[in-house]
Amino acid sequence: GRTLSWGARRRKVVVRPTAPVRWNPWLDRLRDALIVAVALAALWRVFHFVHSEVGWAEAVHVLWLGTLTMLRVVVLIALAAVVWVPIGIRIGLNPSVARIAQPIAQFMAAFPANLMFPLAVMAIVKFHLNPEIWLSPLMIFGTQWYILFNVVAGASGIPSELRLAARNFGLRGWLLWRRFLIPAVFPSLLTGLVTAAGGSWNASIVSEYVTWGDRTLVATGLGSYIAEMTARGDFPRIALGICVMALFVVGFNRLLWNRLYDLAQSRTRL
């Protein structure tokens, strides 16, 4: 030890602190300004392109169609969550069940949803069902599995100590779900809901306007509007429909999902 100390003093090793890298905040402002300028230029071009063929009355009508599709998405996501959250938690808390259920769920997630369209058309026509209602489940058929996968992952990650603590405190029934299980999987559930909602918006384009043979079933909504204008080759109205859908999706993310993510990080993060 004395030898090592003497050697260190002989070398006189001096560690000079490195100067911190200074980042100019004006570069961030310049980048943001550039992004805003490009976005405004793109919106201006789209506005002129759409306004050349579409009037304000039709633009307001397309906003109403977007509202109808948004209501379908919200209702379907809520129903899927009611079904798959309890099932996903039960699967995630039981590893032996998860080994059997996860391959089945993965197969169903990989199953192409458009193969269900002929069956849906034949059933709706045969039983004289309302397309406004019975075409809607096609929007969630291929995206509901995101909710299940994320809930299973969240339930599997619950620490065993918390499970034992809940058992020792005697939590049962609705109190167990409200105070422990649902808050524990809420961040994972939120990820599944966001992914499923985004997929449902995209799926509305092919689910609200279904054609099979000589049968065409249409549900009133933004997806059917985009699909119909695509079939006609009407580019201004296609651009209008896509812009309205982007407006709804971005607005939904900013006003709802981001706030729920903040809540999940501050209140329910393990």
N, C-alpha and C positions, 0 to 999 in steps of 0.2 A: 504493500500500500504506500509506503514511503517512497519507493522507487517510482511508482506511477504518478504520485503527486509531484515529485521533483521533475519528472519528464514533462508533465503538463505545464509547470511553471517555466521550464526552459523553452518550450515551444511558443508560449505566449499567444495562444490561439485567440483571435479576436473575431467575434461574430458581429458583423455589421448588419443592422436591420435594413431590410429592403424597403425602399420607398413605395408606399401604396400607389396602385394604379388609379389615377384620377379619370373618372368618366365624365365627359362634358354633358351636362343635362340638355344642352341645346341640340345634341345629336338625336336624343329621344324626341324632342319637340319637332325637329325637322322630319324625322321618320313618320311621326304621327300626322304631321301636316301633309306629307306626300301621300300617305294612305287615304286621308280624307279627300284630298284633291282627286285622286284616281277614282274613288268611290263616287264622288259627286259628278265627275265627268261621265262615268258609266251610267249613273242614274239619269243624267240629262239626255244621253243618247237613247236610252231605253224609253224615256218619256216621249221623245219626239217620234221614235219608231212606233210606239203604241198609239200615240195620239193621232197619227196620220190615218189610222183605220178605225180606231175605237173611240167612242164618245164617253163623256163623264158618266152618263146614266148606266152604261154597261160596266164601267169600272166599279161603280157602287154595287151593282148586282153581283159582280165577282167577289167583292168583299163579303157580301151576304152569303155567297156559296162557301167561302172560306170559313165563315162562322159556323155553318152547318157541319162541315167536315171536322172542325175543331170540337164541336159537341160530340160527334161520333167518337173521335179519338179519346176524349176525356172519359166518356162513359165506358168504352171498351177497356181502356187501361185500368179503370177502377174495378170493373168486374173481374178482369184477369188477376189483379192484385188480391181481391177477396178470395179467389179460388186458389192461387198458387203460393201465396205467402204462408198459410198454415201448412200446406203440403211440403213446401221447401224447408220450413223450419223443422218439421218432423224428420225429413230425410237427412238434413244436415246434422241433427243431434244424434242420429243413429247410423254409425259407420257401416254396419252390415246391410242396412237398407239402402244406403247411398251407393254401395258397390253394385247393387242390382238396378236401382232406379236411374242412375246417371247415364249408363249406355242407352237405355230406352229413351230418355229425354234427348240425348244427342242425336239419336236416329230420327226422332220426330222433328227436331230443329232442322236437320238436313233434308227433310222431306219437302219437295217443291210444292209450295202452296197453290200454284196455278193448276195442279192436277185435281184440286178440289172444285175448280170452277165448273166443269161439266156437270158434276153431281149437284152442285148448288143450283145451276140453271134448271136442270131437270126437276129437282125437288120443288123449286119455286113455281115453275110452270104447272106441274102436276097438281100441287095442292093449292094453287091460286094464292100464293103468299105475297105479301107486300115487299117489293124490292127495296124500298126505302129502309126497311128494318132488317131483312134477312140477307142482304148483300153485305151488311156491315161486319158480321163475324169474319169474313174473308180478309178484312184489314188487319186483324189481330192474330190470325191463325199462324203465320210464320214468325211473328215477333214476340209472342207471349212467353216463349221459352227463355228469353233474356231475363225476365223477372225470376223465373224458377232457378236458373243457373246462379244468378247473383245472390238470391236468398239462401240457396244451399251453401254457397261459399261463405256467406256471412255467418250462418248458423254453425258451420264447421269451425269457424275461427273464434267462437266464444270460449274464453278460458274455462277450464274445468273448475277452478276455484270459485268463479261466479256462479256456476251451476250448483255447486255444493252450498254456497251461501244462500242462494234462493231456496234450496230445499230445506236448509236449516231454519230459515225464517218462515217456513210454511206457506210460501207463495203457491197458490193454486187457482185454477179457473181463469176468469177474465183478468183478475189482478196480476197473475203471472204473466199473461200476454201483454197487458198494458204497461206494466212497470218494468218488465225485464226483457222478454223475448223480442217484442217489436222494436223497442229502442236499441237493443243490441244489434239487430240486423238492419236498422234504418239506413245507414250509409250505403250498404250493399244494395238494399232495396231501391234506394234512390237512383243508383247507377242503372239498375235494370229498368226502372220506369222511364228514365230519360232515353235509353237506347230503344226500348219498345215503342215509345211515343214517336221518336224520329222515324223508325221503320214503318210505323202505321201511316204516317203522312205520305211516305213514298208509296206504300202499298195501296193507298186510296186511289191512285191514278189507274191502277188495273183492277181494283175491286169495286169501284162505283160504276164502272162501264164495262160490263162483261158480255162478250159475244161468243156464242157457241153454235156453229151451223148457221141456220137462218134466224136464230133467236138472239136478240140483243136486249139485255136488261140494264136499265139505267137508274141509279139512285142520285137524287139531287145533291150536288156537292161540288167542291172545287176539283176533286180528282176526276170526276166524270167530265167536267168542263175542259180540263187539260187534255184528257184522252180524246174527247170528241173533236177538239180543235186540231189535235195532232193527226187524227184520221182525215180531216179536211185539208191539212197542210196550210192552215192559217197561222203564219208565223207571228204577226202582231198579237193575236189573242193567246197564242202559246206563251209568248214573253210576258204578257199581262198575268196569266195564270201562275207562271213560275215565280214572278216577283211577289205576287200576293201570298203564295205559299211560303216563300222565304221570309216575308214580313211576319207572318203568323208564327213560324217556327222560331225565328230570332226573338220576337217579342215574348213568346212563351218562355224561352230559355232565360231571358233577362229578368222578366217579372216574377217568374215562379221558381224555376229550377235552381237558379243561382242563390236565391234566398233560402231555399230548402237545403242547399249544400252548406251554406253558412250555418244554418241551424244544426245540421248534422255534425259539423266540425266542432261547434261550441257546446252542444248539449248531449250528444249521443255517441261521441267518438270514444272507443275503449282505450 
